[in-house]
Each structure stands twice: as structure tokens, then as C-alpha cells.
Amino acid sequence: MPALLQTEFPALDLYARGKVRDLYAIGGDLLLVATDRISAFDHVLGSGVPDKGEILTQMSIFWFDFLTDVVGNHVIATDVDRYPAALLPYADSLRGRSMLVKRARMFPVECVVRGYLSGSGWKDYSATGSVCGIPLPPGLRESDRLAEPLFTPATKSHDGAHDENISFETMADQIGQEYAERLRDLSLTIYRMASAHAASRGLILADTKFEFGIVDDEIILADEVLTPDSSRYWPAETYAPGGAQPSFDKQFVRDYLEEIRWNKKAPAPSLPEHIAMKTRGKYLEALRLITGKDLGA
């Protein structure tokens, strides 16, 4: 089956299109539809990864349920047969890749937690000896485990620009000290719980990011959660600090784009089929390991 790059539901009110998700207004609620689009270096590529939207949705559903005793979430329904009647004509397109959710007042920050020194954290440490302004001991290697997970918030870009790391103090200035402390504590708690589950499945959760909002005066977890699009998972059996690690995400895509020396400006290129299918395989493997289920099970 070809990748689904964009949804078209003429009878529905399109609310927004993100890098991956198409959002439709359903009364006072939202319908989130995960397409198979894939982004890299802040650009949506010209081709997608088949089944990616379904994989992301099924992983998010697993984690929302896993974390329900810690924090509420925005999910109303994930079974298409329980959707409002207006959505039934599109049931085949929505099945497996959509969620009907409450519309939340979203916090304008990404809540990033880093348990290992990797990605932009490693680049920051290499240049400054700190990560997002938090000093770390000298002599750490790329991919080293940190003594304690770090909470490193970032701005939330809405125009395709790159999210920028900010200090906790800046976050508190933006949303208030009480909310900032609550989001920090929730993020660290969720990370520790998810890391323990991942470890039990042979995976290392190196870092991740969360989005929170408010519904009925309660903080809730929203958007997606702990998928390979927002998290860095490594196989534990091959973990060897001192360099980059194999990962269950779109690293094949990034590596390919570096190899062809794309200038990281629009228009973004399309992917060869073998790169798209390798990426699909990594996402599927992550789904199986984390949830214990295959796609559609």
C-alpha cells in the first residue's frame, strides 16, 4: 500500500496540518489523523513511509493507557466505530491512524527529558560542557548515561522553524512558576516509568519530548507520546557509549539526506524505496518490542 501523504475529507472542517498530523474540528473536539509523512531537518519530505501513521498512533495509544494513573490525556476514542456519525463515511481511511481527542489549551513549550548524552545535547556539551545551561562533569562521552535525567524545555515552533532550547527559568517566565514545576515533575516521572518499561523490553529510552495542555483546569498529556518520532530508542544489547548508537527511528532518513548532501532547504527530496522501507521496519520493530503487538493486532 502506498504512503498516505495527505487526507482529504470534504465534509469535515480542516483545523490544521502539522508535519505529520492532519487535524479536523469535530464540534468542540478534534480529530487527529496521523499521515505517513516524514520530516527531517525541519522539513517534510516529498515522500512518506508506508504505515508510519498507524504505527505512531498505535504506540501513542499504548503509552496513553500505560500512563493513565500518572496523568490524564486528551483521548476520547480511538475505535472508529465509536466516532460521531459524521466520520463514518471516512472510517476506512481513519481506522488505525486516528484519535478523537479533547481540544486542550496547549502550553507553548516542548517538555524534553534527556537520560543520555546524545543528539543536540551532545553537541551542546561538546561546545560548552553543559546541556541547555546545566553544567555536567568533564570527560563524558557521546551516548553516556547521565547521573540523573535532565529536564531541558524548548520552544514549540508552529511555522516549521527549529525548536530552540530554553532554560527552566525562561519557561517559568512564559507559563508561570507553578505550571513549570508541575510539567517538569510530570515529565521526569513519565520518563522514568517509560524508561523502566523500555528496559524490560530490551530498549534504552535515551531521550524524549512531551506536550501538555489544560482541559477543565487539569493538566493533560496531548498530541503523541513516546513514539520514534519524538523519542530516541536504542537496543540495549548493542549499547556502547563513545559514539552514536543504532536507533529505532528515522536515522536511515537522516543518513541518506546527509549522503546526498541535501542543503536542508525547501523543496525537500523524496526517499528511495529501500530507505523508506528500512525506516518502516525500524518503526515496526519498535512497536512490537514496546507494545508486544504487531500492526493491526
N, C-alpha and C positions, 0 to 999 in steps of 0.2 A: 504494500500500500504506500502511495506517495506521501510525503510530509505535508501536513496541513499548515500552510503559512498564514492564512487569514480566514476568519469566519465572516459570513455574510448572512444575517438573519433579518430580512427586510421589515418584518412586522415588529421587531424589537428596537428599543431605544439605545443606540450605542452611546455608552458613557465615556469610554476612553480606550485607547490601545496602548499597552505598555510594550516593553521589549519582547515579552513572551506572551502575556495575557491580554485577551480582549474582554472588556467589561461592559455589561449591559445593565441598564437601570430596570429593575423589576419592582414597580411600586416604590416603596421606601427602602427596598433591599437591592442587592447587586448580584448579578450572575457573573462569576469568574470562569472564563474558558481558557485553558492552557493550550496554546497552539504548539506547533513543533518548531517554531522559530528558535534560533540560537544566536546569541550575541557574543562578541569577543572584542576586547579593547574598546568598549563603549559604543559599538556599532552592531546593528542587527545584520547578519549575513544574508546573502542573496539566496541561499538555500537553507533547508532545515534538516532536522534529524527525525526520521520516522518514529512515531510512538513516544517521542520525548514528552509531549504534553500529558499523555496518560500516565507515564512513569512518574513525573513530577507530582501530579495530582494524587496518585495512589500513595506516594511516600508522605506527602503532606497530611493526608487523611490519617495515615498510621500514627504520625507524630502528634497531631492534634489530639487524637484519642489517648495516646500514651501519656500526654502531659495534662490531661483534663483535671486531675486532682491538684495541680500546682497553679494553673492559670486557665481562665476561660478563653474561648476563641470565638471567632465570628461565624462559624459554620452553622447553617440552618438545616441543610440537607445536601446529601451527595448522591442519593439514589434518584435518577431521572424520573422514575415512576411516582415520586413524591413531589415533583416540581409543580408549580402552577400550570393550569391548563394551557395558558398562552405559550408555554415552552414545548408542549408535547409534539408539535409538528417538526421540531428540530431534535427530537430525542436521540436519533441515531448519531447525529453529529456531536451531541453533548455527552453521551454515555461514556463514563470512564475518565473524562478530561475536564469536568466542570464541577463547580460547587456553588450552591446558592448560599449567600452569606449576608450577614447584617452589615449595614453601612455604618462604618465607625468614623469617629473624628480621629484621624491618624496623627501621631506625633511626627514632627518633621525631622526625625533622626533615624539613622540605622544603628542598631544596638549590636556591636561587633564584640565577640569574645574570642580571644586567642589563647590556646593552650600550648601551642608550639610556635617556634620562631620560623615563620615561612612567609612567602609572598611579599607584600608591601611592608610587613613587619620586619622581615629580614633585611630588606633594603634600607629601611629607616635605621635599624640597629647598626648596620654596617657603616652608615654615614655618621651617626650621632651617638651611638652607644645607648640609645633609648628607643622605645617604641611609643609613638604618639605622646612624647614628652615624659614617659615613665622610664626612669633610669633602670638599666639592667646590669648585672655583673659583667665584667670584661671576659673575653675569651669564649663566649658562646659560639656554637657552630650553627650553620643553617639546618633547620629542622629539629634542633634541640627542644626537648620538653622544657617548658618554663616551670619554675618552682611553684607558682600559682597562676591560674588563668588570669589574663588581663582583660579588663573591660575597656575597649577603645572605641568610643562612638564616632560616627561620621555624619556628615550632612547627607541629606537624601535628595538626589538630583531628579528633577522632573523633565528636563529638556535634553537628556542624552549625555550631558556632561558627566565627568568622572566625579564620584563621591569623594569628598575631602575629609580627612581625619580632623577631628576637633578634640579639645580637652574636655574632661568631665565638667570643669568649671564653665566652659562655654555652653555646654549642653544645659547645665543648670540655669544659666542666664536666659536661655531660649525657652525652656519649658517649665522652669521653677524647680527649686531645690528638692522638694518632696517628691515630685514626679521623677526627677532624675535619679534620686536614690532608689526609688521603687523599681524603675526599669533596670538599673544596674544590678540590683539584688536578684530580680527575676531572671535576668539574662544569665547571670553566673549560676544560679540554681538549675535552670534548664540545661545549660551547657554541661554541668556535672552529671545530671541524670542521663542526658543523651550520650555522653562520653562513656558512662558505665555500660549502657545497653550496647553501644557500638563495640566496646571492648569484648563483651560477651559473645559477639558475632565475628570476632577476628578483625575488627576495624579500629583505626585510630581516628578520632574526630579532631583534626588539627585546629580548625577554626570555623566560625560560622557567624551569621548575622541574623538578627530578628527584627521584625517590625511590629509595633504595638499601637493600639488605638484605644479609644474610650467608647463604650456603649452603655447607656443607662448608668453613667457615673462609675462604671467599673473598667479597670484596665483589662484589655483582652489581647491575645496573640492573633495576628492577622496576616494576610497575604499568603505566603507559603512558609514552610518551616523545615529546616534541616534536610533539604534536598541537595543533590550535587550542583545545582545552580547557585546555591547560597552557602555551601559548606565545602570544606576540604576534607575528604576521607582518604585515608591511606591504609593499605593492607598491613596488618601488624606483623605478619611473619617475615616481611622483607624490610621492615623499618631499620634504617641505618643512618643516623644523623651525620652531618658533614656534607650534605648536598641536597638537591631536590629529591623528592620521593615520588614513586609511582602513585597515581591518584585516580579515584573514581569520579572523574568529572570531564570537562571539555579540554583537557590538556592536549589531546591529539589535535584539536582545532587550533589552539594557540600555537603549537609547534609548527603546524602546517603553514599558518599565516606568517610566522617568522621566517620559515624556509623560503617562501615565495617573495619575501621582502615587501610585503604589502605596506604602504605608507600610513596605514591606520586612519585614512581619511575616506569619506564617502566618495563614490559608492563602494560598499563592501563587496568583496568577491563571493562567489558561490564555492561550495566544497565539492571535491571529487567524491564519488560514491563510497570509495573504500574508507575515507576519513570519516564520513558521516556514519557509516555502519560500525566502524570501530568505536566511535563515541556512543552510539546507541547501545553497543554491547557492554560498555562500561557502566552506563546508567542502569541497564537491566540487571547487571551483576550486583550493583549497589542495592537495587530494590529487593532482589532475592535475599541478599545477606541480611539486610536491616529488618525486613518485614517477615521473612520466612515464606513469602509467597511470590508467585510469578505474575506477570502482567495478566490482568483479567481474572485472576483466581479469587 
